[in-house]
Amino acid sequence: MPDPLAPPASPPTPPIALGALLARADLGLRQLAGPAEVSIRWVHTSEMADPYPYLLGGELLMTAGVQLADPERYVARAVEAGAAALGFGVAPVYEEVPQALVEACARHGLPLIEVPPQTTFSGVARAVWLLMARAREDELRRVNETQRALAAAASRPGPVGAVLRVLAGRLGGWAALLTPEGVVLESAGPEPGSLAGVRDLVRVVSPPADPATDPREPGPPRGSAPDPASQAPEGLDAVAGTPGRSAGPDASRGSAGSAGLVSGGSSASPAFEERGFGGGAPGVRPAAQPPEGSGKGRGGANPLSASDSTTGTHLTAYALTGPLTLAVATPHRTPGDHTITGVAAVLLALLTAERPGAGAAARSAALVRMLLGGGPAEQAALLGEGPWTVVHARGQGAPPDLGTPLVDAEDSRVRALVPADREVTAHPGWTLGASAPATLDGLAVADTQAARALERAEATRVPLARHRPAGFTGLLDPAEAAAYARELLAPLTGPLRTTLRTWLSLHGSWDRSAVALGVHRNTVRQRIGRCAVLLGTDLDDMDVRTELWLALRSAESHSGQCR
């Protein structure tokens, strides 16, 4: 049985509207019953009499009615499982869609789509994936363009107002910076009709330090730990997160001061929600228990973000690193909004935080320059030439103290830039991989080295593994070796190359390779067998293994240098 506290297993692409699928004239689909304003997350074909155990929620369920003995019960179970729509294929079982099925779908509010004989179920699925891929591309393009616009705004005079104006314009709503008492310091965009809901959200994520200063309503007694559930007004949801990272489904990696959004007033079916999918706008997950291991907000008791929906307006508040809160009010939410707002929260947190010293100010400037596309040479004066050691770590509990502020911590994984003159040591409960020392322009290669070292450490069950120097491969001409490697490895896809490299690095051990790759040992066997067939060689031959190993190392090194 699935863990109810597990994070939602939503697909990596945004859902698509049923209407977009119906608009495909080449499919010849026709809606016979139910509403048209629904979203599809994936497609599933089933000829089982009871589809419930095989659905996650949000599917376009496809069937030809092979076991359609009781249309009423079939539709009721599909709705209970959270299916978004039902596609019924005409022929070979039925010459037309049964009227009893049409009536049952109309009663239960389940969209019913007639699939003509000339349209295959796989053709419908392919059309859905193409629409999803197009929506994802549009989302990524919008997020990328907005991120660059926000970064450019942060470098202008009056950066706080400039960032708020760009954010409000891109989201088509209102963005503001508020104090814990709900006072608007700066804003952009059309202000919502009432700020009461906004101030309620601010109270959730950033209550006043002294409740006596809050003019709205008394807070908890002084000295008592506030209860996040009791702080949220009725119908308001909140979620806790860890500072410096975001937990939303489309959150940007490493977004400080942001956490997963939640939506109140979801209209999805209970079965749909309990499977991890909300009924609100795409990309907004329903209220749930905080993910295991997630931290609280400032002071350890308050969530880092909260959201609520009023009539025609979606409200969200983000706690920044200081005493301020970013509030956003939009008429709707679209995929990518959370990522965009998370980037703005990062920049505003940097712009409004107290400046502890020149070093932190320089690193903030470096962040903005990198967001604007600056190269390593432009960061050298701010971060130093190095050399640096890249460290990857995976484990449980508090992140290891590596003696550097340049740390990217996300869930159970940590990446850090450590000065090369500082020794990297093992930490209880964590497995570490360290790269060779590298300058700024070599950090991409060092990052790959650290990742490989971590894989080796996990496979060999040691607490710390370091990158091994090139040794004999250093005698080869890099350009010639890379050209030969490309030709030799051309038949292999990316996953096959990764599997072959891991298998060779672990001396052909099936079990340790399976651990390092996170797959079953039989999967490793199948992939290595496929490599042998594609390469037309005997992988039991040591000379062949050595040649392939050198080729993989050369290709990897050349790829890192070209980044």
Secondary structure as a PSIPRED ss2 file (coil, helix, strand):
# PSIPRED VFORMAT (PSIPRED V4.0)

   1 M C   1.000  0.000  0.000
   2 P C   1.000  0.000  0.000
   3 D C   1.000  0.000  0.000
   4 P C   1.000  0.000  0.000
   5 L C   1.000  0.000  0.000
   6 A C   1.000  0.000  0.000
   7 P C   1.000  0.000  0.000
   8 P C   1.000  0.000  0.000
   9 A C   1.000  0.000  0.000
  10 S C   1.000  0.000  0.000
  11 P C   1.000  0.000  0.000
  12 P C   1.000  0.000  0.000
  13 T C   1.000  0.000  0.000
  14 P C   1.000  0.000  0.000
  15 P C   1.000  0.000  0.000
  16 I E   0.000  0.000  1.000
  17 A E   0.000  0.000  1.000
  18 L H   0.000  1.000  0.000
  19 G H   0.000  1.000  0.000
  20 A H   0.000  1.000  0.000
  21 L H   0.000  1.000  0.000
  22 L H   0.000  1.000  0.000
  23 A C   1.000  0.000  0.000
  24 R C   1.000  0.000  0.000
  25 A C   1.000  0.000  0.000
  26 D C   1.000  0.000  0.000
  27 L C   1.000  0.000  0.000
  28 G C   1.000  0.000  0.000
  29 L C   1.000  0.000  0.000
  30 R E   0.000  0.000  1.000
  31 Q E   0.000  0.000  1.000
  32 L E   0.000  0.000  1.000
  33 A E   0.000  0.000  1.000
  34 G C   1.000  0.000  0.000
  35 P C   1.000  0.000  0.000
  36 A C   1.000  0.000  0.000
  37 E C   1.000  0.000  0.000
  38 V C   1.000  0.000  0.000
  39 S E   0.000  0.000  1.000
  40 I E   0.000  0.000  1.000
  41 R C   1.000  0.000  0.000
  42 W E   0.000  0.000  1.000
  43 V E   0.000  0.000  1.000
  44 H E   0.000  0.000  1.000
  45 T E   0.000  0.000  1.000
  46 S C   1.000  0.000  0.000
  47 E C   1.000  0.000  0.000
  48 M C   1.000  0.000  0.000
  49 A C   1.000  0.000  0.000
  50 D C   1.000  0.000  0.000
  51 P C   1.000  0.000  0.000
  52 Y H   0.000  1.000  0.000
  53 P H   0.000  1.000  0.000
  54 Y H   0.000  1.000  0.000
  55 L C   1.000  0.000  0.000
  56 L C   1.000  0.000  0.000
  57 G C   1.000  0.000  0.000
  58 G C   1.000  0.000  0.000
  59 E E   0.000  0.000  1.000
  60 L E   0.000  0.000  1.000
  61 L E   0.000  0.000  1.000
  62 M E   0.000  0.000  1.000
  63 T E   0.000  0.000  1.000
  64 A C   1.000  0.000  0.000
  65 G C   1.000  0.000  0.000
  66 V C   1.000  0.000  0.000
  67 Q C   1.000  0.000  0.000
  68 L C   1.000  0.000  0.000
  69 A C   1.000  0.000  0.000
  70 D C   1.000  0.000  0.000
  71 P H   0.000  1.000  0.000
  72 E H   0.000  1.000  0.000
  73 R H   0.000  1.000  0.000
  74 Y H   0.000  1.000  0.000
  75 V H   0.000  1.000  0.000
  76 A H   0.000  1.000  0.000
  77 R H   0.000  1.000  0.000
  78 A H   0.000  1.000  0.000
  79 V H   0.000  1.000  0.000
  80 E H   0.000  1.000  0.000
  81 A C   1.000  0.000  0.000
  82 G C   1.000  0.000  0.000
  83 A C   1.000  0.000  0.000
  84 A C   1.000  0.000  0.000
  85 A E   0.000  0.000  1.000
  86 L E   0.000  0.000  1.000
  87 G E   0.000  0.000  1.000
  88 F E   0.000  0.000  1.000
  89 G E   0.000  0.000  1.000
  90 V C   1.000  0.000  0.000
  91 A C   1.000  0.000  0.000
  92 P C   1.000  0.000  0.000
  93 V C   1.000  0.000  0.000
  94 Y C   1.000  0.000  0.000
  95 E C   1.000  0.000  0.000
  96 E C   1.000  0.000  0.000
  97 V C   1.000  0.000  0.000
  98 P C   1.000  0.000  0.000
  99 Q H   0.000  1.000  0.000
 100 A H   0.000  1.000  0.000
 101 L H   0.000  1.000  0.000
 102 V H   0.000  1.000  0.000
 103 E H   0.000  1.000  0.000
 104 A H   0.000  1.000  0.000
 105 C H   0.000  1.000  0.000
 106 A H   0.000  1.000  0.000
 107 R H   0.000  1.000  0.000
 108 H H   0.000  1.000  0.000
 109 G C   1.000  0.000  0.000
 110 L C   1.000  0.000  0.000
 111 P C   1.000  0.000  0.000
 112 L E   0.000  0.000  1.000
 113 I E   0.000  0.000  1.000
 114 E E   0.000  0.000  1.000
 115 V E   0.000  0.000  1.000
 116 P C   1.000  0.000  0.000
 117 P C   1.000  0.000  0.000
 118 Q C   1.000  0.000  0.000
 119 T C   1.000  0.000  0.000
 120 T C   1.000  0.000  0.000
 121 F H   0.000  1.000  0.000
 122 S H   0.000  1.000  0.000
 123 G H   0.000  1.000  0.000
 124 V H   0.000  1.000  0.000
 125 A H   0.000  1.000  0.000
 126 R H   0.000  1.000  0.000
 127 A H   0.000  1.000  0.000
 128 V H   0.000  1.000  0.000
 129 W H   0.000  1.000  0.000
 130 L H   0.000  1.000  0.000
 131 L H   0.000  1.000  0.000
 132 M H   0.000  1.000  0.000
 133 A H   0.000  1.000  0.000
 134 R H   0.000  1.000  0.000
 135 A H   0.000  1.000  0.000
 136 R H   0.000  1.000  0.000
 137 E H   0.000  1.000  0.000
 138 D H   0.000  1.000  0.000
 139 E H   0.000  1.000  0.000
 140 L H   0.000  1.000  0.000
 141 R H   0.000  1.000  0.000
 142 R H   0.000  1.000  0.000
 143 V H   0.000  1.000  0.000
 144 N H   0.000  1.000  0.000
 145 E H   0.000  1.000  0.000
 146 T H   0.000  1.000  0.000
 147 Q H   0.000  1.000  0.000
 148 R H   0.000  1.000  0.000
 149 A H   0.000  1.000  0.000
 150 L H   0.000  1.000  0.000
 151 A H   0.000  1.000  0.000
 152 A H   0.000  1.000  0.000
 153 A H   0.000  1.000  0.000
 154 A H   0.000  1.000  0.000
 155 S C   1.000  0.000  0.000
 156 R C   1.000  0.000  0.000
 157 P C   1.000  0.000  0.000
 158 G C   1.000  0.000  0.000
 159 P H   0.000  1.000  0.000
 160 V H   0.000  1.000  0.000
 161 G H   0.000  1.000  0.000
 162 A H   0.000  1.000  0.000
 163 V H   0.000  1.000  0.000
 164 L H   0.000  1.000  0.000
 165 R H   0.000  1.000  0.000
 166 V H   0.000  1.000  0.000
 167 L H   0.000  1.000  0.000
 168 A H   0.000  1.000  0.000
 169 G H   0.000  1.000  0.000
 170 R H   0.000  1.000  0.000
 171 L H   0.000  1.000  0.000
 172 G C   1.000  0.000  0.000
 173 G C   1.000  0.000  0.000
 174 W E   0.000  0.000  1.000
 175 A E   0.000  0.000  1.000
 176 A E   0.000  0.000  1.000
 177 L E   0.000  0.000  1.000
 178 L E   0.000  0.000  1.000
 179 T C   1.000  0.000  0.000
 180 P C   1.000  0.000  0.000
 181 E C   1.000  0.000  0.000
 182 G C   1.000  0.000  0.000
 183 V C   1.000  0.000  0.000
 184 V E   0.000  0.000  1.000
 185 L E   0.000  0.000  1.000
 186 E E   0.000  0.000  1.000
 187 S E   0.000  0.000  1.000
 188 A E   0.000  0.000  1.000
 189 G C   1.000  0.000  0.000
 190 P C   1.000  0.000  0.000
 191 E C   1.000  0.000  0.000
 192 P C   1.000  0.000  0.000
 193 G C   1.000  0.000  0.000
 194 S C   1.000  0.000  0.000
 195 L C   1.000  0.000  0.000
 196 A H   0.000  1.000  0.000
 197 G H   0.000  1.000  0.000
 198 V H   0.000  1.000  0.000
 199 R H   0.000  1.000  0.000
 200 D H   0.000  1.000  0.000
 201 L H   0.000  1.000  0.000
 202 V H   0.000  1.000  0.000
 203 R H   0.000  1.000  0.000
 204 V H   0.000  1.000  0.000
 205 V H   0.000  1.000  0.000
 206 S C   1.000  0.000  0.000
 207 P C   1.000  0.000  0.000
 208 P C   1.000  0.000  0.000
 209 A C   1.000  0.000  0.000
 210 D C   1.000  0.000  0.000
 211 P H   0.000  1.000  0.000
 212 A H   0.000  1.000  0.000
 213 T H   0.000  1.000  0.000
 214 D C   1.000  0.000  0.000
 215 P C   1.000  0.000  0.000
 216 R C   1.000  0.000  0.000
 217 E C   1.000  0.000  0.000
 218 P C   1.000  0.000  0.000
 219 G C   1.000  0.000  0.000
 220 P C   1.000  0.000  0.000
 221 P C   1.000  0.000  0.000
 222 R C   1.000  0.000  0.000
 223 G C   1.000  0.000  0.000
 224 S C   1.000  0.000  0.000
 225 A C   1.000  0.000  0.000
 226 P C   1.000  0.000  0.000
 227 D C   1.000  0.000  0.000
 228 P H   0.000  1.000  0.000
 229 A H   0.000  1.000  0.000
 230 S H   0.000  1.000  0.000
 231 Q H   0.000  1.000  0.000
 232 A C   1.000  0.000  0.000
 233 P C   1.000  0.000  0.000
 234 E C   1.000  0.000  0.000
 235 G C   1.000  0.000  0.000
 236 L C   1.000  0.000  0.000
 237 D E   0.000  0.000  1.000
 238 A E   0.000  0.000  1.000
 239 V E   0.000  0.000  1.000
 240 A C   1.000  0.000  0.000
 241 G C   1.000  0.000  0.000
 242 T C   1.000  0.000  0.000
 243 P C   1.000  0.000  0.000
 244 G C   1.000  0.000  0.000
 245 R C   1.000  0.000  0.000
 246 S C   1.000  0.000  0.000
 247 A C   1.000  0.000  0.000
 248 G C   1.000  0.000  0.000
 249 P C   1.000  0.000  0.000
 250 D C   1.000  0.000  0.000
 251 A C   1.000  0.000  0.000
 252 S C   1.000  0.000  0.000
 253 R C   1.000  0.000  0.000
 254 G C   1.000  0.000  0.000
 255 S C   1.000  0.000  0.000
 256 A C   1.000  0.000  0.000
 257 G C   1.000  0.000  0.000
 258 S C   1.000  0.000  0.000
 259 A C   1.000  0.000  0.000
 260 G C   1.000  0.000  0.000
 261 L C   1.000  0.000  0.000
 262 V E   0.000  0.000  1.000
 263 S E   0.000  0.000  1.000
 264 G C   1.000  0.000  0.000
 265 G C   1.000  0.000  0.000
 266 S C   1.000  0.000  0.000
 267 S C   1.000  0.000  0.000
 268 A C   1.000  0.000  0.000
 269 S C   1.000  0.000  0.000
 270 P H   0.000  1.000  0.000
 271 A H   0.000  1.000  0.000
 272 F H   0.000  1.000  0.000
 273 E H   0.000  1.000  0.000
 274 E H   0.000  1.000  0.000
 275 R C   1.000  0.000  0.000
 276 G C   1.000  0.000  0.000
 277 F C   1.000  0.000  0.000
 278 G C   1.000  0.000  0.000
 279 G C   1.000  0.000  0.000
 280 G C   1.000  0.000  0.000
 281 A C   1.000  0.000  0.000
 282 P C   1.000  0.000  0.000
 283 G C   1.000  0.000  0.000
 284 V C   1.000  0.000  0.000
 285 R E   0.000  0.000  1.000
 286 P E   0.000  0.000  1.000
 287 A C   1.000  0.000  0.000
 288 A C   1.000  0.000  0.000
 289 Q C   1.000  0.000  0.000
 290 P C   1.000  0.000  0.000
 291 P C   1.000  0.000  0.000
 292 E C   1.000  0.000  0.000
 293 G C   1.000  0.000  0.000
 294 S C   1.000  0.000  0.000
 295 G C   1.000  0.000  0.000
 296 K C   1.000  0.000  0.000
 297 G C   1.000  0.000  0.000
 298 R H   0.000  1.000  0.000
 299 G H   0.000  1.000  0.000
 300 G H   0.000  1.000  0.000
 301 A C   1.000  0.000  0.000
 302 N C   1.000  0.000  0.000
 303 P C   1.000  0.000  0.000
 304 L C   1.000  0.000  0.000
 305 S E   0.000  0.000  1.000
 306 A E   0.000  0.000  1.000
 307 S E   0.000  0.000  1.000
 308 D E   0.000  0.000  1.000
 309 S E   0.000  0.000  1.000
 310 T E   0.000  0.000  1.000
 311 T C   1.000  0.000  0.000
 312 G C   1.000  0.000  0.000
 313 T E   0.000  0.000  1.000
 314 H E   0.000  0.000  1.000
 315 L E   0.000  0.000  1.000
 316 T E   0.000  0.000  1.000
 317 A E   0.000  0.000  1.000
 318 Y E   0.000  0.000  1.000
 319 A E   0.000  0.000  1.000
 320 L C   1.000  0.000  0.000
 321 T C   1.000  0.000  0.000
 322 G C   1.000  0.000  0.000
 323 P C   1.000  0.000  0.000
 324 L C   1.000  0.000  0.000
 325 T E   0.000  0.000  1.000
 326 L E   0.000  0.000  1.000
 327 A E   0.000  0.000  1.000
 328 V E   0.000  0.000  1.000
 329 A E   0.000  0.000  1.000
 330 T E   0.000  0.000  1.000
 331 P C   1.000  0.000  0.000
 332 H C   1.000  0.000  0.000
 333 R C   1.000  0.000  0.000
 334 T C   1.000  0.000  0.000
 335 P C   1.000  0.000  0.000
 336 G C   1.000  0.000  0.000
 337 D H   0.000  1.000  0.000
 338 H H   0.000  1.000  0.000
 339 T H   0.000  1.000  0.000
 340 I H   0.000  1.000  0.000
 341 T H   0.000  1.000  0.000
 342 G H   0.000  1.000  0.000
 343 V H   0.000  1.000  0.000
 344 A H   0.000  1.000  0.000
 345 A H   0.000  1.000  0.000
 346 V H   0.000  1.000  0.000
 347 L H   0.000  1.000  0.000
 348 L H   0.000  1.000  0.000
 349 A H   0.000  1.000  0.000
 350 L H   0.000  1.000  0.000
 351 L H   0.000  1.000  0.000
 352 T H   0.000  1.000  0.000
 353 A C   1.000  0.000  0.000
 354 E C   1.000  0.000  0.000
 355 R C   1.000  0.000  0.000
 356 P C   1.000  0.000  0.000
 357 G C   1.000  0.000  0.000
 358 A H   0.000  1.000  0.000
 359 G H   0.000  1.000  0.000
 360 A H   0.000  1.000  0.000
 361 A H   0.000  1.000  0.000
 362 A H   0.000  1.000  0.000
 363 R H   0.000  1.000  0.000
 364 S H   0.000  1.000  0.000
 365 A H   0.000  1.000  0.000
 366 A H   0.000  1.000  0.000
 367 L H   0.000  1.000  0.000
 368 V H   0.000  1.000  0.000
 369 R H   0.000  1.000  0.000
 370 M H   0.000  1.000  0.000
 371 L H   0.000  1.000  0.000
 372 L C   1.000  0.000  0.000
 373 G C   1.000  0.000  0.000
 374 G C   1.000  0.000  0.000
 375 G C   1.000  0.000  0.000
 376 P H   0.000  1.000  0.000
 377 A H   0.000  1.000  0.000
 378 E H   0.000  1.000  0.000
 379 Q H   0.000  1.000  0.000
 380 A H   0.000  1.000  0.000
 381 A H   0.000  1.000  0.000
 382 L H   0.000  1.000  0.000
 383 L H   0.000  1.000  0.000
 384 G C   1.000  0.000  0.000
 385 E C   1.000  0.000  0.000
 386 G C   1.000  0.000  0.000
 387 P C   1.000  0.000  0.000
 388 W E   0.000  0.000  1.000
 389 T E   0.000  0.000  1.000
 390 V E   0.000  0.000  1.000
 391 V E   0.000  0.000  1.000
 392 H E   0.000  0.000  1.000
 393 A E   0.000  0.000  1.000
 394 R E   0.000  0.000  1.000
 395 G E   0.000  0.000  1.000
 396 Q C   1.000  0.000  0.000
 397 G C   1.000  0.000  0.000
 398 A C   1.000  0.000  0.000
 399 P C   1.000  0.000  0.000
 400 P C   1.000  0.000  0.000
 401 D C   1.000  0.000  0.000
 402 L C   1.000  0.000  0.000
 403 G C   1.000  0.000  0.000
 404 T C   1.000  0.000  0.000
 405 P C   1.000  0.000  0.000
 406 L C   1.000  0.000  0.000
 407 V E   0.000  0.000  1.000
 408 D E   0.000  0.000  1.000
 409 A E   0.000  0.000  1.000
 410 E E   0.000  0.000  1.000
 411 D C   1.000  0.000  0.000
 412 S C   1.000  0.000  0.000
 413 R E   0.000  0.000  1.000
 414 V E   0.000  0.000  1.000
 415 R E   0.000  0.000  1.000
 416 A E   0.000  0.000  1.000
 417 L E   0.000  0.000  1.000
 418 V E   0.000  0.000  1.000
 419 P E   0.000  0.000  1.000
 420 A C   1.000  0.000  0.000
 421 D C   1.000  0.000  0.000
 422 R C   1.000  0.000  0.000
 423 E C   1.000  0.000  0.000
 424 V C   1.000  0.000  0.000
 425 T C   1.000  0.000  0.000
 426 A C   1.000  0.000  0.000
 427 H C   1.000  0.000  0.000
 428 P C   1.000  0.000  0.000
 429 G C   1.000  0.000  0.000
 430 W E   0.000  0.000  1.000
 431 T E   0.000  0.000  1.000
 432 L E   0.000  0.000  1.000
 433 G E   0.000  0.000  1.000
 434 A E   0.000  0.000  1.000
 435 S C   1.000  0.000  0.000
 436 A C   1.000  0.000  0.000
 437 P C   1.000  0.000  0.000
 438 A E   0.000  0.000  1.000
 439 T C   1.000  0.000  0.000
 440 L H   0.000  1.000  0.000
 441 D H   0.000  1.000  0.000
 442 G H   0.000  1.000  0.000
 443 L H   0.000  1.000  0.000
 444 A H   0.000  1.000  0.000
 445 V H   0.000  1.000  0.000
 446 A H   0.000  1.000  0.000
 447 D H   0.000  1.000  0.000
 448 T H   0.000  1.000  0.000
 449 Q H   0.000  1.000  0.000
 450 A H   0.000  1.000  0.000
 451 A H   0.000  1.000  0.000
 452 R H   0.000  1.000  0.000
 453 A H   0.000  1.000  0.000
 454 L H   0.000  1.000  0.000
 455 E H   0.000  1.000  0.000
 456 R H   0.000  1.000  0.000
 457 A H   0.000  1.000  0.000
 458 E H   0.000  1.000  0.000
 459 A H   0.000  1.000  0.000
 460 T H   0.000  1.000  0.000
 461 R C   1.000  0.000  0.000
 462 V C   1.000  0.000  0.000
 463 P C   1.000  0.000  0.000
 464 L E   0.000  0.000  1.000
 465 A E   0.000  0.000  1.000
 466 R E   0.000  0.000  1.000
 467 H C   1.000  0.000  0.000
 468 R C   1.000  0.000  0.000
 469 P C   1.000  0.000  0.000
 470 A C   1.000  0.000  0.000
 471 G H   0.000  1.000  0.000
 472 F H   0.000  1.000  0.000
 473 T H   0.000  1.000  0.000
 474 G H   0.000  1.000  0.000
 475 L H   0.000  1.000  0.000
 476 L C   1.000  0.000  0.000
 477 D C   1.000  0.000  0.000
 478 P H   0.000  1.000  0.000
 479 A H   0.000  1.000  0.000
 480 E H   0.000  1.000  0.000
 481 A H   0.000  1.000  0.000
 482 A H   0.000  1.000  0.000
 483 A H   0.000  1.000  0.000
 484 Y H   0.000  1.000  0.000
 485 A H   0.000  1.000  0.000
 486 R H   0.000  1.000  0.000
 487 E H   0.000  1.000  0.000
 488 L H   0.000  1.000  0.000
 489 L H   0.000  1.000  0.000
 490 A C   1.000  0.000  0.000
 491 P C   1.000  0.000  0.000
 492 L C   1.000  0.000  0.000
 493 T C   1.000  0.000  0.000
 494 G H   0.000  1.000  0.000
 495 P H   0.000  1.000  0.000
 496 L H   0.000  1.000  0.000
 497 R H   0.000  1.000  0.000
 498 T H   0.000  1.000  0.000
 499 T H   0.000  1.000  0.000
 500 L H   0.000  1.000  0.000
 501 R H   0.000  1.000  0.000
 502 T H   0.000  1.000  0.000
 503 W H   0.000  1.000  0.000
 504 L H   0.000  1.000  0.000
 505 S H   0.000  1.000  0.000
 506 L C   1.000  0.000  0.000
 507 H C   1.000  0.000  0.000
 508 G C   1.000  0.000  0.000
 509 S C   1.000  0.000  0.000
 510 W H   0.000  1.000  0.000
 511 D H   0.000  1.000  0.000
 512 R H   0.000  1.000  0.000
 513 S H   0.000  1.000  0.000
 514 A H   0.000  1.000  0.000
 515 V H   0.000  1.000  0.000
 516 A H   0.000  1.000  0.000
 517 L H   0.000  1.000  0.000
 518 G C   1.000  0.000  0.000
 519 V C   1.000  0.000  0.000
 520 H C   1.000  0.000  0.000
 521 R H   0.000  1.000  0.000
 522 N H   0.000  1.000  0.000
 523 T H   0.000  1.000  0.000
 524 V H   0.000  1.000  0.000
 525 R H   0.000  1.000  0.000
 526 Q H   0.000  1.000  0.000
 527 R H   0.000  1.000  0.000
 528 I H   0.000  1.000  0.000
 529 G H   0.000  1.000  0.000
 530 R H   0.000  1.000  0.000
 531 C H   0.000  1.000  0.000
 532 A H   0.000  1.000  0.000
 533 V H   0.000  1.000  0.000
 534 L H   0.000  1.000  0.000
 535 L H   0.000  1.000  0.000
 536 G C   1.000  0.000  0.000
 537 T C   1.000  0.000  0.000
 538 D C   1.000  0.000  0.000
 539 L C   1.000  0.000  0.000
 540 D C   1.000  0.000  0.000
 541 D C   1.000  0.000  0.000
 542 M H   0.000  1.000  0.000
 543 D H   0.000  1.000  0.000
 544 V H   0.000  1.000  0.000
 545 R H   0.000  1.000  0.000
 546 T H   0.000  1.000  0.000
 547 E H   0.000  1.000  0.000
 548 L H   0.000  1.000  0.000
 549 W H   0.000  1.000  0.000
 550 L H   0.000  1.000  0.000
 551 A H   0.000  1.000  0.000
 552 L H   0.000  1.000  0.000
 553 R H   0.000  1.000  0.000
 554 S H   0.000  1.000  0.000
 555 A H   0.000  1.000  0.000
 556 E H   0.000  1.000  0.000
 557 S H   0.000  1.000  0.000
 558 H H   0.000  1.000  0.000
 559 S H   0.000  1.000  0.000
 560 G H   0.000  1.000  0.000
 561 Q H   0.000  1.000  0.000
 562 C H   0.000  1.000  0.000
 563 R C   1.000  0.000  0.000
